[in-house]
Amino acid sequence: MNRHEVRELHFITPIENVPSILEHGLLCHNLVKKLDHRRIDDRDVQTRRDNKRIPGTGKTLHDFANLYFDAHNPMLSLRRGENDSICVLRFRSDVIDLPGVIISDRNAARDWALFKPVTEGLKILDRELLYAPFWLHKEDLIAQDRHKGIKCAEVLVPQKVDSSYILGAYVANEVALTLFQQYSDLHVEVNMDMFF
């Protein structure tokens, strides 16, 4: 994948967390756990992330703030029952130019995930699979599992991403839009194609 093909980056979060993110920035897990916030993550996945070290950094995944290239992915699909109360925060693509950023070629908690600096990391990403609207391959469950991981490829930023990088947000429906507007005056739009 080429650098110019990264138009924006995404973070899935409960709408009620938006004011804190705007105030403190998007924090890594180890920093955000000190703040009051609503979690939507999978506890088992977080345990794997807590113990996974990023080669060459001496840090774990929980020392990095993580963004998706495309939030239309298995994580957001799993949260479809929460569409009235979650959003996708949109971040400027130049987040990937920050010092120390690492790219994972799939969900970073998965076995066999590769971790590379940005220039090398972009080269190992398959744009077609990453931005594909769906990842189902009913005739080939191995390909489906691989594609599912690729849809969740990540941009890992040491410690935090400053809130100045936030472009706005997507929500699934009018209910979420109304809720979002109660928490923030950040630009927000309904994008039903992003959600499930």
LOZAVEX-865377 format. One record per residue (C-alpha): residue number from 1; residue in three letters; x, y, z. Coordinates in Angstrom, 2 decimals. Example, Ala and Ser with C-alpha at 12.3 -4.5 7.8 and 13.67 -1.06 7.14 Angstrom:
     i    aa         x         y         z
     1   ALA     12.30     -4.50      7.80
     2   SER     13.67     -1.06      7.14
% end
This chain:
     i    aa         x         y         z
     1   MET      0.00      0.00      0.00
     2   ASN      1.18      3.53     -0.69
     3   ARG      1.24      6.40      1.81
     4   HIS     -1.22      8.52     -0.21
     5   GLU     -3.81      5.74      0.00
     6   VAL     -4.17      6.32      3.75
     7   ARG     -6.86      9.01      3.84
     8   GLU     -7.77      8.84      7.54
     9   LEU     -7.44      6.56     10.55
    10   HIS    -10.16      5.33     12.90
    11   PHE    -10.81      4.64     16.57
    12   ILE    -13.97      2.92     17.82
    13   THR    -15.23      4.21     21.16
    14   PRO    -18.36      4.78     23.23
    15   ILE    -19.65      8.29     22.61
    16   GLU    -19.44      9.11     26.32
    17   ASN    -15.62      8.77     26.10
    18   VAL    -15.29     11.51     23.46
    19   PRO    -14.93     14.48     25.87
    20   SER    -12.07     12.71     27.68
    21   ILE    -10.32     11.90     24.40
    22   LEU    -10.67     15.51     23.29
    23   GLU     -9.20     16.66     26.61
    24   HIS     -6.39     14.12     27.06
    25   GLY     -5.80     12.80     23.55
    26   LEU     -6.11      9.18     22.49
    27   LEU     -4.13      7.41     25.19
    28   CYS     -2.51      4.00     25.24
    29   HIS     -4.21      1.36     27.40
    30   ASN     -1.68      1.78     30.23
    31   LEU     -2.47      5.49     30.50
    32   VAL     -6.23      5.39     29.88
    33   LYS     -6.84      2.79     32.59
    34   LYS     -6.05      5.55     35.11
    35   LEU     -9.04      7.55     33.84
    36   ASP    -12.74      6.94     34.26
    37   HIS    -14.01      5.60     30.93
    38   ARG    -16.41      3.08     29.43
    39   ARG    -14.79     -0.01     27.94
    40   ILE    -16.04     -1.92     24.91
    41   ASP    -12.98     -4.08     24.36
    42   ASP    -12.77     -7.84     24.77
    43   ARG    -11.09     -8.73     28.08
    44   ASP     -9.43    -11.87     26.66
    45   VAL     -7.97     -9.89     23.76
    46   GLN     -6.71     -7.25     26.19
    47   THR     -4.94     -9.92     28.23
    48   ARG     -3.13    -11.06     25.07
    49   ARG     -2.26     -7.46     24.21
    50   ASP     -0.94     -6.82     27.72
    51   ASN      1.61     -9.60     27.35
    52   LYS      2.58     -9.01     23.72
    53   ARG      5.88     -7.19     23.18
    54   ILE      6.60     -5.13     20.08
    55   PRO      9.97     -6.22     18.64
    56   GLY     12.71     -3.62     18.86
    57   THR     10.80     -1.32     21.24
    58   GLY     10.97     -3.01     24.64
    59   LYS      7.28     -2.11     25.04
    60   THR      4.01     -4.02     25.07
    61   LEU      1.00     -3.29     22.90
    62   HIS     -0.56     -1.53     25.88
    63   ASP      2.15      1.13     25.68
    64   PHE      0.79      2.20     22.27
    65   ALA     -2.39      4.02     21.30
    66   ASN     -3.94      2.03     18.49
    67   LEU     -5.88      3.12     15.43
    68   TYR     -7.42      1.18     12.56
    69   PHE     -6.94      1.93      8.90
    70   ASP    -10.60      0.99      8.42
    71   ALA    -13.12      0.73     11.27
    72   HIS    -15.52     -1.18      9.02
    73   ASN    -14.04     -4.34     10.46
    74   PRO    -14.78     -7.35     12.72
    75   MET    -14.43     -5.28     15.91
    76   LEU    -17.14     -2.85     14.81
    77   SER    -19.26     -5.74     13.55
    78   LEU    -19.13     -7.32     17.01
    79   ARG    -20.41     -4.05     18.51
    80   ARG    -23.42     -3.67     16.18
    81   GLY    -25.79     -4.00     19.14
    82   GLU    -24.25     -0.79     20.51
    83   ASN    -24.72      1.34     17.38
    84   ASP    -26.86      3.86     19.29
    85   SER    -24.04      4.65     21.73
    86   ILE    -20.71      4.25     19.89
    87   CYS    -18.84      6.25     17.28
    88   VAL    -15.82      6.04     15.04
    89   LEU    -13.43      8.91     15.67
    90   ARG    -11.66     10.03     12.49
    91   PHE     -7.96     10.94     12.75
    92   ARG     -5.77     12.69     10.20
    93   SER     -3.60     10.30      8.23
    94   ASP     -0.41     12.14      9.19
    95   VAL     -0.60     10.40     12.57
    96   ILE      1.47      7.72     10.85
    97   ASP      4.28     10.26     10.45
    98   LEU      4.70     10.69     14.22
    99   PRO      7.96      9.41     15.75
   100   GLY      8.08      5.76     16.75
   101   VAL      4.90      4.69     14.94
   102   ILE      4.64      0.98     14.17
   103   ILE      2.29     -0.73     11.74
   104   SER      0.90     -4.21     12.30
   105   ASP     -0.17     -6.15      9.22
   106   ARG     -3.22     -7.53     11.05
   107   ASN     -4.85     -7.28     14.45
   108   ALA     -1.80     -6.75     16.65
   109   ALA     -2.96     -9.26     19.28
   110   ARG     -2.98    -12.11     16.77
   111   ASP     -0.30    -14.74     16.47
   112   TRP      2.04    -14.13     13.55
   113   ALA      1.27    -10.39     13.39
   114   LEU      4.17     -8.51     11.82
   115   PHE      5.29     -5.18     13.30
   116   LYS      7.20     -2.77     11.09
   117   PRO      8.16      0.91     10.97
   118   VAL      5.82      2.91      8.73
   119   THR      7.73      2.74      5.43
   120   GLU      8.17     -1.04      5.64
   121   GLY      4.76     -1.54      7.26
   122   LEU      2.81      0.12      4.48
   123   LYS      4.55     -2.09      1.92
   124   ILE      3.32     -5.28      3.60
   125   LEU     -0.31     -4.19      3.73
   126   ASP     -2.68     -5.52      1.09
   127   ARG     -4.89     -2.53      0.29
   128   GLU     -7.58     -4.61     -1.43
   129   LEU     -8.02     -6.89      1.59
   130   LEU     -7.65     -4.10      4.14
   131   TYR    -10.39     -1.92      2.62
   132   ALA    -12.62     -4.73      1.36
   133   PRO    -16.25     -4.25      2.47
   134   PHE    -16.42     -7.80      3.84
   135   TRP    -14.03    -10.51      4.95
   136   LEU    -16.25    -13.59      4.65
   137   HIS    -14.93    -16.52      2.60
   138   LYS    -17.42    -19.27      3.39
   139   GLU    -15.71    -21.70      1.04
   140   ASP    -12.34    -21.20      2.75
   141   LEU    -12.38    -20.68      6.52
   142   ILE     -8.60    -20.30      6.69
   143   ALA     -8.73    -17.43      4.17
   144   GLN    -11.64    -15.94      6.10
   145   ASP     -9.74    -15.99      9.39
   146   ARG     -6.68    -14.44      7.74
   147   HIS     -8.77    -11.73      6.08
   148   LYS    -10.55    -11.02      9.38
   149   GLY     -7.17    -10.29     10.97
   150   ILE     -6.02     -8.11      8.05
   151   LYS     -9.18     -5.97      8.25
   152   CYS     -8.00     -5.03     11.77
   153   ALA     -4.47     -3.95     10.80
   154   GLU     -3.30     -1.25     13.19
   155   VAL     -1.31      1.94     13.47
   156   LEU      0.46      1.86     16.85
   157   VAL      1.51      5.21     18.30
   158   PRO      3.74      5.39     21.39
   159   GLN      1.82      6.63     24.44
   160   LYS     -0.78      8.92     22.86
   161   VAL     -2.19     10.73     19.85
   162   ASP     -2.92     14.39     20.51
   163   SER     -6.55     15.40     20.04
   164   SER     -5.48     17.99     17.45
   165   TYR     -5.28     15.08     14.98
   166   ILE     -9.03     14.40     15.26
   167   LEU    -11.00     15.30     12.13
   168   GLY    -14.46     14.40     13.38
   169   ALA    -16.59     11.32     13.89
   170   TYR    -18.97      8.89     12.24
   171   VAL    -22.08      7.50     13.89
   172   ALA    -24.48      4.82     12.73
   173   ASN    -27.83      6.58     13.06
   174   GLU    -29.81      9.59     14.24
   175   VAL    -30.02      8.27     17.81
   176   ALA    -26.23      8.16     18.04
   177   LEU    -26.00     11.56     16.33
   178   THR    -28.24     13.17     18.96
   179   LEU    -26.27     11.51     21.76
   180   PHE    -22.95     12.57     20.24
   181   GLN    -24.11     16.19     20.01
   182   GLN    -24.90     16.11     23.74
   183   TYR    -21.25     15.25     24.47
   184   SER    -19.34     17.25     21.88
   185   ASP    -19.55     19.91     19.18
   186   LEU    -16.96     18.02     17.10
   187   HIS    -18.01     17.55     13.46
   188   VAL    -20.03     14.33     13.27
   189   GLU    -21.92     12.66     10.45
   190   VAL    -24.15      9.65     10.07
   191   ASN    -22.35      7.04      7.96
   192   MET    -24.50      3.92      7.78
   193   ASP    -22.04      2.28      5.37
   194   MET    -19.34      2.31      8.06
   195   PHE    -21.48      0.45     10.59
   196   PHE    -23.23     -2.92     10.47
% end
